[in-house]
Amino acid sequence: MTDESWPWAAGAATGVGSLPGTDIREAVRVVLGELPDLPHLPELPGRGPGADLIGRTAGLLIELPVELYAGRWRVAAHPGRDLLRTHDLRERDLDALMELADGYTGVVKVQAAGPWTLAASVELPIGGRVLRDHGAARDVCESLAEGLAVHVAEVSRRLPGASVLLQLDEPSLPAVLAGTVPTESGWQTLRAVPEAVVRDSVRSLVDAVGVPVVVHSCAPDVPVRLLREAGVTGVGLDVSLLTDLDPLGEALDAGLGLFAGAAPTVLPAGRRAPTSAQVADKVRDLWHKLGFPAARLPAQVVVTPACGLAGATAAYARDVLRACRDAGRRLAEV
């Protein structure tokens, strides 16, 4: 394998997506400054509804308007002010990125909830999660694929010299496959979705957007094999949650990229932010356990925090992103 097998630069680091605060221009500056090799469009859920993972992504759906009801997003009969706010926030984000990253010619990452996390979170008009209705879940998957294709095209239009990488956040995917997503009452669970259905939906989305796709999940038991078979370019996960290395090793051996979450998202009490050496050692130790040549690591692995940083302080978030960046550079010195 060669460096050209993966779309990012060797030794790259990036963020998972979310950051603390409400100032999108400042967040974009931080990302561009600390993660120059693989910056991402930051997410600021602290701004409220429409900036959260589910609302922000649901706002991308085509011909499936959503609204807030009792603090949850649900499918609506027609577009309303909640959807308008979501669109307005996204427009501000893209404006900030276009202005501050003007002239950028590398790879830029954008994030959205994956189709199955969205289906497990958004509710039907009559109540209950979309996931309980397989026809409605299929409609959400198809609508999201179409909406993400439009979103990726818009990012490309605003940054014509850049290449776009799409990250799908799927924290609910393991539960969807295991049949452990709770019903609205919490007393029962929704039936499991067959692997073939999930695989085909992700493959269709990958084909629709036309850019490399990475699937990220902070949950244990990320279905790495299924995602590789669905045609994604990489998977992102919290390396501290890995228990069975064989599926990951097989996928990486087949060419899957790894976004290795190796830095804690919140500063533990009485501790300091991790150093770049500590983060690099964590990634290097995993690679050694997998048995792959050290020279292959910098090209195939991107260093990231374990998950989003919305719950961190601004200072800690910046320290973690810097540690990941410098860890990636340490690993590239092999």
Protein Blocks (a to p, Z undefined) as FASTA:
>chain_A
ZZklpcbdehiacdfkiaedjbfklmmmmmmmmmmmlccddddfknoghiamklmmmmmp
ghiacddeehiacddfbdcfklmmmmmmmmmmmmmmmmmmgoiabdcddddddfklmmmm
pccfkgpjfklpmklmmmmmmmmmmmmmmmmmmmmmmmmmbccddddddfklmmmmnopa
ccfkopaccddddfklmmmmmmmmmmmnopacddddfbehiafklmmmnopabdcddfkl
pmblmlmmmmmmnopacdddfbdfbdcehiacddfklmmmmmmmmmmmnopafklmmmmp
ccddfbdcklpcfklmmmmmmmmmmmmmmmmmZZ
